[in-house]
Amino acid sequence: MIPRTKSAKPSVKSFLDTSAAYKLQVGHSAHKKYLSEAIPKDWYVNNYVKMEYYRSSLMLWVALYFECAEPFHRTFGDVLTYFSEAFGRVPKTVLQAVSRMLQSEGFSLVRPEDKEYCRQKLQDLIFEMALQFRETFRDMGKDPTKCARVPNHIRLPEAFERDVVLRRALVDFKAVKECRSRCKINHLFEREPYKKKMELISAIPAAGKAKVALERMREEIVKAQGKPDGITCRSCGTMGDAVIASLLDPAWKLHSMDSVHGPVSEAIGLEHQIHLSLRALNKASGAAAASNATPESRNLLRPE
């Protein structure tokens, strides 16, 4: 059955991992409804989660927007094909952007004369989602990593400045060496209470559904413990779940879609809740419908 949400005011504040924040922004309508009811407000994130959200969606959309301007691509559909072939895993987030854009009438992916129209709709979506993120989630005001990849939110400027704002955001985000020189991720392995938490997380046995993720995370944490100054933006991303959990104290409850946050949170004594995936939610909804069905309708629900 789908878990019921308690109406009582929570004793701790709700901190959302990037996975939960992402689904609340661009997820399935039923999934967003479930998460909205399951996670008590207010919803908090921090600068590190903002960076991960930008990395997982907005910066990919910005890259798609500028790629679309290239004359090599006759149609918007050509741009999507090119983008998909060039980046492999990127199509998933690109298609999520496009699915939202298709809600507009008169949208065409195949007419060359509509390419710029599609491109401008994508630009609108980028600014809209940046605003929605800013208005939906509150900044908890604590980020010991001092992540420098997203120095500011993407904000809607005057029309003639939009390209300038997006290009600057993309250039800043991709300047990983410069960003790493200004961040403080090494403090999580040199100072308490973060250092002790990382030690506890690195000792978690790699098992269960999160086995692979835990192994990769532990490997990077051990490297970082031996050489904190050697951490890169890439290795930091691999440790992202540990980074997010380690900054929270007992005043917070971590809400996540990622199963790896179960053992990580348990290792450091952090209150947490792993929410249902969309597939699990669909399965639970189907089971609930089947249990409430009449004998006649149950026969219709059974596979042949």
Contacts in CASP RR format, 6 or more apart in sequence:
PFRMAT RR
TARGET T0000
AUTHOR 0000-0000-0000
METHOD contacts of the structure
MODEL  1
MIPRTKSAKPSVKSFLDTSAAYKLQVGHSAHKKYLSEAIPKDWYVNNYVK
MEYYRSSLMLWVALYFECAEPFHRTFGDVLTYFSEAFGRVPKTVLQAVSR
MLQSEGFSLVRPEDKEYCRQKLQDLIFEMALQFRETFRDMGKDPTKCARV
PNHIRLPEAFERDVVLRRALVDFKAVKECRSRCKINHLFEREPYKKKMEL
ISAIPAAGKAKVALERMREEIVKAQGKPDGITCRSCGTMGDAVIASLLDP
AWKLHSMDSVHGPVSEAIGLEHQIHLSLRALNKASGAAAASNATPESRNL
LRPE
1 284 0 8 1.000
1 287 0 8 1.000
1 288 0 8 1.000
2 34 0 8 1.000
2 276 0 8 1.000
2 281 0 8 1.000
2 284 0 8 1.000
2 285 0 8 1.000
2 288 0 8 1.000
3 38 0 8 1.000
3 276 0 8 1.000
5 37 0 8 1.000
5 38 0 8 1.000
5 40 0 8 1.000
9 40 0 8 1.000
10 40 0 8 1.000
10 253 0 8 1.000
12 250 0 8 1.000
12 251 0 8 1.000
12 252 0 8 1.000
12 253 0 8 1.000
12 271 0 8 1.000
13 42 0 8 1.000
13 44 0 8 1.000
13 140 0 8 1.000
13 251 0 8 1.000
13 252 0 8 1.000
13 253 0 8 1.000
14 39 0 8 1.000
14 40 0 8 1.000
14 41 0 8 1.000
14 42 0 8 1.000
14 43 0 8 1.000
14 44 0 8 1.000
14 252 0 8 1.000
14 253 0 8 1.000
14 255 0 8 1.000
15 44 0 8 1.000
15 45 0 8 1.000
15 46 0 8 1.000
15 140 0 8 1.000
15 248 0 8 1.000
15 252 0 8 1.000
15 253 0 8 1.000
15 254 0 8 1.000
15 255 0 8 1.000
16 24 0 8 1.000
16 39 0 8 1.000
16 43 0 8 1.000
16 44 0 8 1.000
16 45 0 8 1.000
16 49 0 8 1.000
16 137 0 8 1.000
16 255 0 8 1.000
16 256 0 8 1.000
17 49 0 8 1.000
17 241 0 8 1.000
17 244 0 8 1.000
17 254 0 8 1.000
17 255 0 8 1.000
17 256 0 8 1.000
17 257 0 8 1.000
17 258 0 8 1.000
17 261 0 8 1.000
18 45 0 8 1.000
18 49 0 8 1.000
18 52 0 8 1.000
18 53 0 8 1.000
18 56 0 8 1.000
18 244 0 8 1.000
19 256 0 8 1.000
19 257 0 8 1.000
19 258 0 8 1.000
20 35 0 8 1.000
20 39 0 8 1.000
20 255 0 8 1.000
20 256 0 8 1.000
20 257 0 8 1.000
20 275 0 8 1.000
21 43 0 8 1.000
21 45 0 8 1.000
21 49 0 8 1.000
21 53 0 8 1.000
21 133 0 8 1.000
21 136 0 8 1.000
21 137 0 8 1.000
22 53 0 8 1.000
22 56 0 8 1.000
22 57 0 8 1.000
23 31 0 8 1.000
23 32 0 8 1.000
23 35 0 8 1.000
23 257 0 8 1.000
23 278 0 8 1.000
24 32 0 8 1.000
24 35 0 8 1.000
24 36 0 8 1.000
24 43 0 8 1.000
24 136 0 8 1.000
25 53 0 8 1.000
25 57 0 8 1.000
25 129 0 8 1.000
25 132 0 8 1.000
25 133 0 8 1.000
25 136 0 8 1.000
26 57 0 8 1.000
26 96 0 8 1.000
26 97 0 8 1.000
26 100 0 8 1.000
26 129 0 8 1.000
27 96 0 8 1.000
27 278 0 8 1.000
28 278 0 8 1.000
30 278 0 8 1.000
30 281 0 8 1.000
30 282 0 8 1.000
30 285 0 8 1.000
31 278 0 8 1.000
31 281 0 8 1.000
34 275 0 8 1.000
34 276 0 8 1.000
34 281 0 8 1.000
35 275 0 8 1.000
38 255 0 8 1.000
38 273 0 8 1.000
38 275 0 8 1.000
39 255 0 8 1.000
39 273 0 8 1.000
39 275 0 8 1.000
42 138 0 8 1.000
43 136 0 8 1.000
43 137 0 8 1.000
43 138 0 8 1.000
44 137 0 8 1.000
44 138 0 8 1.000
44 139 0 8 1.000
44 140 0 8 1.000
44 252 0 8 1.000
45 53 0 8 1.000
45 137 0 8 1.000
45 138 0 8 1.000
45 139 0 8 1.000
45 140 0 8 1.000
46 139 0 8 1.000
46 140 0 8 1.000
46 141 0 8 1.000
46 142 0 8 1.000
46 143 0 8 1.000
46 247 0 8 1.000
47 139 0 8 1.000
47 141 0 8 1.000
47 143 0 8 1.000
47 145 0 8 1.000
47 146 0 8 1.000
47 147 0 8 1.000
47 150 0 8 1.000
48 143 0 8 1.000
48 145 0 8 1.000
48 147 0 8 1.000
48 240 0 8 1.000
48 243 0 8 1.000
48 244 0 8 1.000
48 247 0 8 1.000
49 137 0 8 1.000
49 244 0 8 1.000
50 133 0 8 1.000
50 139 0 8 1.000
50 150 0 8 1.000
50 153 0 8 1.000
51 147 0 8 1.000
51 149 0 8 1.000
51 150 0 8 1.000
52 237 0 8 1.000
52 240 0 8 1.000
53 133 0 8 1.000
54 149 0 8 1.000
54 150 0 8 1.000
54 154 0 8 1.000
54 173 0 8 1.000
55 149 0 8 1.000
55 173 0 8 1.000
56 93 0 8 1.000
57 93 0 8 1.000
57 96 0 8 1.000
57 97 0 8 1.000
57 129 0 8 1.000
58 126 0 8 1.000
58 129 0 8 1.000
58 130 0 8 1.000
58 154 0 8 1.000
59 169 0 8 1.000
59 170 0 8 1.000
59 173 0 8 1.000
60 90 0 8 1.000
60 93 0 8 1.000
60 94 0 8 1.000
61 93 0 8 1.000
61 94 0 8 1.000
61 97 0 8 1.000
61 122 0 8 1.000
61 125 0 8 1.000
61 126 0 8 1.000
61 129 0 8 1.000
62 126 0 8 1.000
62 166 0 8 1.000
62 169 0 8 1.000
62 170 0 8 1.000
63 83 0 8 1.000
63 170 0 8 1.000
64 79 0 8 1.000
64 80 0 8 1.000
64 83 0 8 1.000
64 94 0 8 1.000
64 97 0 8 1.000
64 122 0 8 1.000
65 119 0 8 1.000
65 122 0 8 1.000
65 123 0 8 1.000
65 126 0 8 1.000
65 166 0 8 1.000
66 166 0 8 1.000
66 167 0 8 1.000
66 170 0 8 1.000
67 73 0 8 1.000
67 79 0 8 1.000
67 82 0 8 1.000
67 83 0 8 1.000
68 76 0 8 1.000
68 79 0 8 1.000
68 115 0 8 1.000
68 118 0 8 1.000
68 119 0 8 1.000
68 122 0 8 1.000
69 119 0 8 1.000
70 79 0 8 1.000
72 82 0 8 1.000
73 79 0 8 1.000
73 82 0 8 1.000
73 115 0 8 1.000
74 112 0 8 1.000
74 115 0 8 1.000
75 109 0 8 1.000
75 110 0 8 1.000
75 111 0 8 1.000
75 112 0 8 1.000
75 114 0 8 1.000
75 115 0 8 1.000
76 108 0 8 1.000
76 109 0 8 1.000
76 114 0 8 1.000
76 115 0 8 1.000
76 118 0 8 1.000
76 119 0 8 1.000
77 109 0 8 1.000
77 110 0 8 1.000
79 115 0 8 1.000
80 91 0 8 1.000
80 94 0 8 1.000
80 95 0 8 1.000
80 98 0 8 1.000
80 109 0 8 1.000
83 90 0 8 1.000
83 91 0 8 1.000
83 94 0 8 1.000
84 90 0 8 1.000
84 91 0 8 1.000
84 94 0 8 1.000
97 122 0 8 1.000
97 125 0 8 1.000
100 125 0 8 1.000
101 107 0 8 1.000
101 118 0 8 1.000
101 121 0 8 1.000
101 122 0 8 1.000
101 125 0 8 1.000
104 121 0 8 1.000
107 114 0 8 1.000
107 118 0 8 1.000
107 121 0 8 1.000
108 114 0 8 1.000
108 118 0 8 1.000
109 118 0 8 1.000
123 162 0 8 1.000
123 166 0 8 1.000
126 154 0 8 1.000
126 166 0 8 1.000
127 154 0 8 1.000
127 155 0 8 1.000
127 156 0 8 1.000
127 162 0 8 1.000
130 153 0 8 1.000
130 154 0 8 1.000
130 155 0 8 1.000
131 155 0 8 1.000
131 156 0 8 1.000
133 153 0 8 1.000
134 153 0 8 1.000
140 252 0 8 1.000
142 247 0 8 1.000
143 247 0 8 1.000
144 184 0 8 1.000
144 187 0 8 1.000
144 188 0 8 1.000
144 194 0 8 1.000
144 247 0 8 1.000
145 183 0 8 1.000
145 184 0 8 1.000
145 185 0 8 1.000
145 187 0 8 1.000
145 188 0 8 1.000
145 236 0 8 1.000
145 243 0 8 1.000
145 247 0 8 1.000
146 182 0 8 1.000
146 183 0 8 1.000
146 184 0 8 1.000
147 179 0 8 1.000
147 183 0 8 1.000
147 185 0 8 1.000
148 178 0 8 1.000
148 179 0 8 1.000
148 180 0 8 1.000
148 182 0 8 1.000
148 183 0 8 1.000
149 172 0 8 1.000
149 173 0 8 1.000
149 176 0 8 1.000
149 179 0 8 1.000
149 183 0 8 1.000
149 233 0 8 1.000
150 169 0 8 1.000
150 172 0 8 1.000
150 173 0 8 1.000
151 172 0 8 1.000
154 165 0 8 1.000
154 166 0 8 1.000
154 169 0 8 1.000
155 165 0 8 1.000
156 162 0 8 1.000
157 164 0 8 1.000
157 165 0 8 1.000
172 179 0 8 1.000
173 179 0 8 1.000
176 232 0 8 1.000
176 233 0 8 1.000
176 234 0 8 1.000
179 233 0 8 1.000
180 231 0 8 1.000
180 232 0 8 1.000
180 233 0 8 1.000
185 224 0 8 1.000
185 228 0 8 1.000
185 231 0 8 1.000
185 236 0 8 1.000
185 243 0 8 1.000
186 224 0 8 1.000
186 228 0 8 1.000
186 229 0 8 1.000
186 230 0 8 1.000
186 231 0 8 1.000
187 194 0 8 1.000
188 194 0 8 1.000
188 195 0 8 1.000
188 198 0 8 1.000
188 224 0 8 1.000
188 243 0 8 1.000
188 246 0 8 1.000
189 195 0 8 1.000
189 198 0 8 1.000
189 221 0 8 1.000
189 224 0 8 1.000
189 225 0 8 1.000
189 226 0 8 1.000
189 228 0 8 1.000
189 231 0 8 1.000
190 228 0 8 1.000
193 249 0 8 1.000
194 246 0 8 1.000
194 247 0 8 1.000
197 245 0 8 1.000
197 246 0 8 1.000
197 268 0 8 1.000
198 221 0 8 1.000
198 224 0 8 1.000
198 225 0 8 1.000
198 242 0 8 1.000
198 246 0 8 1.000
199 225 0 8 1.000
200 267 0 8 1.000
200 268 0 8 1.000
201 217 0 8 1.000
201 218 0 8 1.000
201 221 0 8 1.000
201 242 0 8 1.000
201 245 0 8 1.000
201 246 0 8 1.000
201 264 0 8 1.000
201 267 0 8 1.000
201 268 0 8 1.000
202 218 0 8 1.000
202 221 0 8 1.000
202 222 0 8 1.000
202 225 0 8 1.000
203 267 0 8 1.000
204 214 0 8 1.000
204 218 0 8 1.000
204 263 0 8 1.000
204 264 0 8 1.000
204 267 0 8 1.000
205 214 0 8 1.000
206 212 0 8 1.000
206 214 0 8 1.000
206 215 0 8 1.000
206 218 0 8 1.000
207 214 0 8 1.000
209 259 0 8 1.000
210 258 0 8 1.000
210 259 0 8 1.000
210 260 0 8 1.000
210 262 0 8 1.000
210 263 0 8 1.000
213 241 0 8 1.000
213 258 0 8 1.000
213 259 0 8 1.000
213 260 0 8 1.000
214 260 0 8 1.000
214 263 0 8 1.000
216 238 0 8 1.000
217 238 0 8 1.000
217 239 0 8 1.000
217 240 0 8 1.000
217 241 0 8 1.000
217 242 0 8 1.000
217 260 0 8 1.000
220 235 0 8 1.000
220 238 0 8 1.000
220 239 0 8 1.000
221 239 0 8 1.000
221 242 0 8 1.000
223 230 0 8 1.000
223 235 0 8 1.000
224 230 0 8 1.000
224 231 0 8 1.000
224 235 0 8 1.000
224 239 0 8 1.000
236 243 0 8 1.000
237 243 0 8 1.000
241 256 0 8 1.000
241 258 0 8 1.000
241 260 0 8 1.000
241 261 0 8 1.000
241 264 0 8 1.000
242 264 0 8 1.000
244 254 0 8 1.000
245 254 0 8 1.000
245 261 0 8 1.000
245 264 0 8 1.000
245 265 0 8 1.000
245 268 0 8 1.000
245 270 0 8 1.000
245 272 0 8 1.000
246 268 0 8 1.000
248 254 0 8 1.000
248 270 0 8 1.000
250 270 0 8 1.000
250 271 0 8 1.000
252 270 0 8 1.000
252 271 0 8 1.000
253 271 0 8 1.000
253 272 0 8 1.000
253 273 0 8 1.000
254 261 0 8 1.000
254 265 0 8 1.000
254 270 0 8 1.000
254 271 0 8 1.000
254 272 0 8 1.000
254 273 0 8 1.000
255 272 0 8 1.000
255 273 0 8 1.000
255 275 0 8 1.000
256 262 0 8 1.000
256 272 0 8 1.000
256 273 0 8 1.000
256 274 0 8 1.000
256 275 0 8 1.000
257 274 0 8 1.000
257 275 0 8 1.000
257 277 0 8 1.000
258 274 0 8 1.000
259 274 0 8 1.000
261 272 0 8 1.000
261 274 0 8 1.000
262 272 0 8 1.000
262 274 0 8 1.000
264 270 0 8 1.000
265 271 0 8 1.000
265 272 0 8 1.000
266 272 0 8 1.000
276 284 0 8 1.000
289 301 0 8 1.000
290 298 0 8 1.000
290 301 0 8 1.000
293 301 0 8 1.000
END
